[in-house]
Amino acid sequence: DSGVTQTPKHLITATGQRVTLRCSPRSGDLSVYWYQQSLDQGLQFLIQYYNGEERAKGNILERFSAQQFPDLHSELNLSSLELGDSALYFCASSGPRANYGYTFGSGTRLTVV
Amino acid sequence: AQSVTQPDIHITVSEGASLELRCNYSYGATPYLFWYVQSPGQGLQLLLKYFSGDTLVQGIKGFEAEFKRSQSSFNLRKPSVHWSDAAEYFCAVGPDSGGYQKVTFGTGTKLQVIP
């Protein structure tokens, strides 16, 4: 157990639907990062939050949004889902300094049918 | 912008043989460098990291990596590979040029270990 909890582990949904992925960071970590991993795109950075504020944005589609709540858990919302959104979605957390490294959750596997 | 290149998409080694996975980076200053490992169906796990000091860093599971500034490289090594080392390995560099903690990952190298 890495200390980063992601739910659900698996999600199957239809095109056009909306889903919410949840992440609880490791105790004490203020930063949360979301990544998408697919066979053709590799590991793609989506967005980072630090203590409730958005800090960095990557290749995140407009149909996707995220937030970090006061208790530091984060949610990634994916809407108007397309077949191409099928992927593994990882959450990671880190301490306050860039050299700490990330702790990853075990991911949510999203399948859009 | 920083970038990481892992030139080997797939590597096959025999169990007990030595291993070296290559990583080259592009970064404007002294980087923070990381190696992560991902077993099938799992999240990524931090193997080791470098941000200052001794350029040879030791990590978990018997891995080590050497930072070579002149070659912009941070290659991962292991003297004797075990079958359980079969996984995908990712090199990463950071922090983001904006000073944030975000790092950039390479495309990964898949390691296959044969008996």
Chai-1 contact restraints between the chains, C-beta under 6 A:
chainA,res_idxA,chainB,res_idxB,connection_type,confidence,min_distance_angstrom,max_distance_angstrom,comment,restraint_id
A,S31,B,Q101,contact,1.0,0.0,6.0,A-B,restraint_1
A,G42,B,T107,contact,1.0,0.0,6.0,A-B,restraint_2
A,L43,B,F105,contact,1.0,0.0,6.0,A-B,restraint_3
A,Q48,B,K102,contact,1.0,0.0,6.0,A-B,restraint_4
A,R55,B,Y100,contact,1.0,0.0,6.0,A-B,restraint_5
A,A56,B,D96,contact,1.0,0.0,6.0,A-B,restraint_6
A,A56,B,Y100,contact,1.0,0.0,6.0,A-B,restraint_7
A,A56,B,K102,contact,1.0,0.0,6.0,A-B,restraint_8
A,F90,B,G43,contact,1.0,0.0,6.0,A-B,restraint_9
A,S94,B,Q101,contact,1.0,0.0,6.0,A-B,restraint_10
A,A98,B,Y32,contact,1.0,0.0,6.0,A-B,restraint_11
A,A98,B,G94,contact,1.0,0.0,6.0,A-B,restraint_12
A,A98,B,P95,contact,1.0,0.0,6.0,A-B,restraint_13
A,A98,B,Q101,contact,1.0,0.0,6.0,A-B,restraint_14
A,N99,B,Y32,contact,1.0,0.0,6.0,A-B,restraint_15
A,N99,B,F51,contact,1.0,0.0,6.0,A-B,restraint_16
A,G101,B,F34,contact,1.0,0.0,6.0,A-B,restraint_17
A,G101,B,L46,contact,1.0,0.0,6.0,A-B,restraint_18
A,G101,B,K49,contact,1.0,0.0,6.0,A-B,restraint_19
A,F104,B,G43,contact,1.0,0.0,6.0,A-B,restraint_20
A,F104,B,L44,contact,1.0,0.0,6.0,A-B,restraint_21
A,G105,B,G43,contact,1.0,0.0,6.0,A-B,restraint_22
A,S106,B,G43,contact,1.0,0.0,6.0,A-B,restraint_23
A,G107,B,G43,contact,1.0,0.0,6.0,A-B,restraint_24
